Amino acid sequence: MAGLSLLAADAFLPGKATDYPSVQVTGKVRIAAVKYESDAETKPVFAKTNPNEYGILPVLLMMENQGQETVMVDRMYVSYQTPDRMQIEPMDAREILSVRAPRRPGPGGVSYPSPIPLPRKKNPLTKIEFETRAWAAKTLTPGEAAHGFLYFNVRHRRNAILYITGIREGSKELFFVEVPIDTPDQRGVKP
């Protein structure tokens, strides 16, 4: 499977794009996206670290090429688009470790540095899972599927979408795709 190669017994293996209610079709390419927001969703994937606590929303992107031509995704552009059309670009998985948790204010709402040097906690965002599970596919040969996470420095907003352009099938560019991130019941739509 392109974009993810883990051999561990606890490897993360999502289903096919067509297994998800958010699946969108453009040409012979099936695309689905799922947000990982709660502790129950993130724990099996990122161990004890929920990146949302640090302002990072992981979104799993899945693609399947059901056509007869190779699909090129090396120039694919993806953005997280809020309902009011604000676009946020994904951050590189290596940039995640530089994100800091919000500082908790002390008494009176002011944060004071400690006069006593305290041991630093290990940064929980340095986990290897963030890089190994990131989207890395460049092409999808006929019949191939790929999945991986995109990381957005944003809090999830209901009815947000992934806006995707730049997917090419052979020599032609496919139209843009708007993939819902919420399930139909979360969007207020009856299945």
Contacts in CASP RR format, 6 or more apart in sequence:
PFRMAT RR
TARGET T0000
AUTHOR 0000-0000-0000
METHOD contacts of the structure
MODEL  1
MAGLSLLAADAFLPGKATDYPSVQVTGKVRIAAVKYESDAETKPVFAKTN
PNEYGILPVLLMMENQGQETVMVDRMYVSYQTPDRMQIEPMDAREILSVR
APRRPGPGGVSYPSPIPLPRKKNPLTKIEFETRAWAAKTLTPGEAAHGFL
YFNVRHRRNAILYITGIREGSKELFFVEVPIDTPDQRGVKP
1 13 0 8 1.000
1 144 0 8 1.000
1 145 0 8 1.000
1 146 0 8 1.000
1 147 0 8 1.000
2 136 0 8 1.000
2 137 0 8 1.000
2 138 0 8 1.000
2 139 0 8 1.000
2 140 0 8 1.000
2 144 0 8 1.000
2 145 0 8 1.000
2 146 0 8 1.000
3 135 0 8 1.000
3 136 0 8 1.000
3 137 0 8 1.000
3 146 0 8 1.000
3 147 0 8 1.000
3 148 0 8 1.000
4 12 0 8 1.000
4 132 0 8 1.000
4 133 0 8 1.000
4 136 0 8 1.000
4 146 0 8 1.000
4 147 0 8 1.000
4 148 0 8 1.000
6 12 0 8 1.000
6 132 0 8 1.000
6 133 0 8 1.000
12 44 0 8 1.000
12 45 0 8 1.000
12 133 0 8 1.000
14 34 0 8 1.000
14 60 0 8 1.000
14 62 0 8 1.000
14 147 0 8 1.000
15 62 0 8 1.000
16 30 0 8 1.000
16 62 0 8 1.000
16 64 0 8 1.000
16 145 0 8 1.000
17 23 0 8 1.000
17 30 0 8 1.000
17 31 0 8 1.000
17 32 0 8 1.000
17 62 0 8 1.000
17 63 0 8 1.000
17 64 0 8 1.000
17 145 0 8 1.000
18 30 0 8 1.000
18 32 0 8 1.000
18 64 0 8 1.000
19 32 0 8 1.000
20 32 0 8 1.000
20 34 0 8 1.000
20 62 0 8 1.000
21 183 0 8 1.000
21 184 0 8 1.000
21 191 0 8 1.000
22 32 0 8 1.000
22 33 0 8 1.000
22 34 0 8 1.000
22 179 0 8 1.000
22 180 0 8 1.000
22 181 0 8 1.000
22 182 0 8 1.000
22 183 0 8 1.000
23 30 0 8 1.000
23 31 0 8 1.000
23 32 0 8 1.000
24 30 0 8 1.000
24 31 0 8 1.000
24 32 0 8 1.000
24 177 0 8 1.000
24 178 0 8 1.000
24 179 0 8 1.000
24 180 0 8 1.000
25 31 0 8 1.000
26 167 0 8 1.000
26 174 0 8 1.000
26 175 0 8 1.000
26 177 0 8 1.000
27 67 0 8 1.000
27 169 0 8 1.000
27 174 0 8 1.000
28 65 0 8 1.000
28 66 0 8 1.000
28 67 0 8 1.000
28 68 0 8 1.000
28 69 0 8 1.000
28 169 0 8 1.000
29 63 0 8 1.000
29 64 0 8 1.000
29 65 0 8 1.000
29 66 0 8 1.000
29 67 0 8 1.000
29 71 0 8 1.000
29 140 0 8 1.000
29 167 0 8 1.000
29 169 0 8 1.000
29 174 0 8 1.000
30 63 0 8 1.000
30 64 0 8 1.000
30 66 0 8 1.000
31 61 0 8 1.000
31 62 0 8 1.000
31 63 0 8 1.000
31 164 0 8 1.000
31 177 0 8 1.000
31 179 0 8 1.000
32 61 0 8 1.000
32 62 0 8 1.000
32 179 0 8 1.000
33 59 0 8 1.000
33 60 0 8 1.000
33 61 0 8 1.000
33 62 0 8 1.000
33 162 0 8 1.000
33 179 0 8 1.000
33 180 0 8 1.000
33 181 0 8 1.000
34 59 0 8 1.000
34 60 0 8 1.000
34 62 0 8 1.000
34 181 0 8 1.000
35 41 0 8 1.000
35 57 0 8 1.000
35 58 0 8 1.000
35 59 0 8 1.000
35 60 0 8 1.000
35 156 0 8 1.000
35 181 0 8 1.000
35 182 0 8 1.000
36 42 0 8 1.000
36 45 0 8 1.000
36 46 0 8 1.000
36 52 0 8 1.000
36 57 0 8 1.000
36 58 0 8 1.000
36 59 0 8 1.000
36 60 0 8 1.000
36 149 0 8 1.000
37 52 0 8 1.000
37 57 0 8 1.000
37 156 0 8 1.000
38 50 0 8 1.000
38 52 0 8 1.000
39 50 0 8 1.000
42 49 0 8 1.000
42 50 0 8 1.000
42 51 0 8 1.000
42 52 0 8 1.000
42 58 0 8 1.000
43 50 0 8 1.000
45 58 0 8 1.000
45 129 0 8 1.000
45 133 0 8 1.000
45 149 0 8 1.000
46 58 0 8 1.000
46 127 0 8 1.000
46 129 0 8 1.000
46 130 0 8 1.000
46 133 0 8 1.000
47 127 0 8 1.000
47 129 0 8 1.000
48 124 0 8 1.000
49 124 0 8 1.000
49 125 0 8 1.000
49 127 0 8 1.000
51 57 0 8 1.000
51 58 0 8 1.000
51 96 0 8 1.000
51 125 0 8 1.000
51 130 0 8 1.000
51 151 0 8 1.000
52 58 0 8 1.000
52 155 0 8 1.000
52 156 0 8 1.000
53 101 0 8 1.000
54 99 0 8 1.000
54 100 0 8 1.000
54 101 0 8 1.000
54 125 0 8 1.000
55 99 0 8 1.000
55 153 0 8 1.000
55 154 0 8 1.000
55 155 0 8 1.000
56 91 0 8 1.000
56 96 0 8 1.000
56 99 0 8 1.000
56 125 0 8 1.000
56 151 0 8 1.000
56 152 0 8 1.000
56 153 0 8 1.000
57 80 0 8 1.000
57 151 0 8 1.000
57 152 0 8 1.000
57 153 0 8 1.000
57 154 0 8 1.000
57 155 0 8 1.000
57 156 0 8 1.000
58 149 0 8 1.000
58 150 0 8 1.000
58 151 0 8 1.000
59 80 0 8 1.000
59 149 0 8 1.000
59 150 0 8 1.000
59 151 0 8 1.000
59 152 0 8 1.000
59 162 0 8 1.000
59 181 0 8 1.000
60 147 0 8 1.000
60 148 0 8 1.000
60 149 0 8 1.000
61 78 0 8 1.000
61 135 0 8 1.000
61 147 0 8 1.000
61 148 0 8 1.000
61 149 0 8 1.000
61 150 0 8 1.000
61 162 0 8 1.000
62 145 0 8 1.000
62 146 0 8 1.000
62 147 0 8 1.000
62 148 0 8 1.000
63 71 0 8 1.000
63 73 0 8 1.000
63 137 0 8 1.000
63 140 0 8 1.000
63 145 0 8 1.000
63 146 0 8 1.000
63 147 0 8 1.000
64 140 0 8 1.000
64 143 0 8 1.000
64 144 0 8 1.000
64 145 0 8 1.000
65 71 0 8 1.000
65 140 0 8 1.000
65 141 0 8 1.000
65 142 0 8 1.000
65 143 0 8 1.000
65 144 0 8 1.000
65 145 0 8 1.000
66 143 0 8 1.000
67 142 0 8 1.000
67 143 0 8 1.000
67 169 0 8 1.000
68 142 0 8 1.000
69 142 0 8 1.000
69 169 0 8 1.000
69 170 0 8 1.000
70 139 0 8 1.000
70 140 0 8 1.000
70 141 0 8 1.000
70 142 0 8 1.000
70 169 0 8 1.000
70 170 0 8 1.000
71 139 0 8 1.000
71 140 0 8 1.000
71 167 0 8 1.000
71 168 0 8 1.000
71 169 0 8 1.000
71 170 0 8 1.000
72 138 0 8 1.000
72 139 0 8 1.000
72 167 0 8 1.000
72 168 0 8 1.000
72 169 0 8 1.000
72 170 0 8 1.000
73 137 0 8 1.000
73 138 0 8 1.000
73 139 0 8 1.000
73 140 0 8 1.000
73 146 0 8 1.000
73 166 0 8 1.000
73 167 0 8 1.000
74 138 0 8 1.000
74 139 0 8 1.000
75 166 0 8 1.000
75 168 0 8 1.000
76 164 0 8 1.000
76 165 0 8 1.000
76 166 0 8 1.000
76 167 0 8 1.000
77 164 0 8 1.000
77 165 0 8 1.000
77 166 0 8 1.000
78 89 0 8 1.000
78 90 0 8 1.000
78 150 0 8 1.000
78 162 0 8 1.000
78 163 0 8 1.000
78 164 0 8 1.000
79 87 0 8 1.000
79 88 0 8 1.000
79 89 0 8 1.000
79 90 0 8 1.000
79 162 0 8 1.000
79 163 0 8 1.000
80 87 0 8 1.000
80 88 0 8 1.000
80 89 0 8 1.000
80 90 0 8 1.000
80 150 0 8 1.000
80 152 0 8 1.000
80 154 0 8 1.000
80 160 0 8 1.000
80 161 0 8 1.000
80 162 0 8 1.000
80 163 0 8 1.000
80 181 0 8 1.000
81 87 0 8 1.000
81 88 0 8 1.000
81 160 0 8 1.000
81 161 0 8 1.000
81 162 0 8 1.000
81 163 0 8 1.000
81 178 0 8 1.000
82 88 0 8 1.000
82 154 0 8 1.000
82 157 0 8 1.000
82 160 0 8 1.000
83 157 0 8 1.000
83 158 0 8 1.000
83 159 0 8 1.000
83 160 0 8 1.000
87 163 0 8 1.000
88 152 0 8 1.000
88 153 0 8 1.000
88 154 0 8 1.000
89 152 0 8 1.000
90 150 0 8 1.000
90 151 0 8 1.000
90 152 0 8 1.000
91 151 0 8 1.000
91 152 0 8 1.000
91 153 0 8 1.000
93 130 0 8 1.000
93 131 0 8 1.000
93 134 0 8 1.000
93 149 0 8 1.000
93 151 0 8 1.000
94 131 0 8 1.000
96 125 0 8 1.000
96 130 0 8 1.000
96 151 0 8 1.000
97 123 0 8 1.000
97 125 0 8 1.000
97 126 0 8 1.000
97 130 0 8 1.000
99 125 0 8 1.000
99 153 0 8 1.000
103 111 0 8 1.000
104 111 0 8 1.000
105 111 0 8 1.000
106 112 0 8 1.000
130 149 0 8 1.000
130 151 0 8 1.000
133 148 0 8 1.000
133 149 0 8 1.000
134 148 0 8 1.000
134 149 0 8 1.000
134 150 0 8 1.000
134 151 0 8 1.000
135 146 0 8 1.000
135 147 0 8 1.000
135 148 0 8 1.000
135 149 0 8 1.000
135 150 0 8 1.000
136 148 0 8 1.000
137 146 0 8 1.000
137 148 0 8 1.000
140 146 0 8 1.000
150 162 0 8 1.000
156 181 0 8 1.000
158 182 0 8 1.000
158 186 0 8 1.000
158 187 0 8 1.000
159 180 0 8 1.000
159 182 0 8 1.000
159 187 0 8 1.000
160 181 0 8 1.000
160 182 0 8 1.000
161 178 0 8 1.000
161 179 0 8 1.000
161 180 0 8 1.000
161 181 0 8 1.000
162 177 0 8 1.000
162 178 0 8 1.000
162 179 0 8 1.000
162 181 0 8 1.000
163 176 0 8 1.000
163 177 0 8 1.000
163 178 0 8 1.000
164 176 0 8 1.000
164 177 0 8 1.000
164 178 0 8 1.000
164 179 0 8 1.000
165 176 0 8 1.000
165 177 0 8 1.000
166 173 0 8 1.000
166 174 0 8 1.000
166 176 0 8 1.000
167 173 0 8 1.000
167 174 0 8 1.000
167 177 0 8 1.000
168 174 0 8 1.000
180 187 0 8 1.000
184 190 0 8 1.000
184 191 0 8 1.000
185 191 0 8 1.000
END
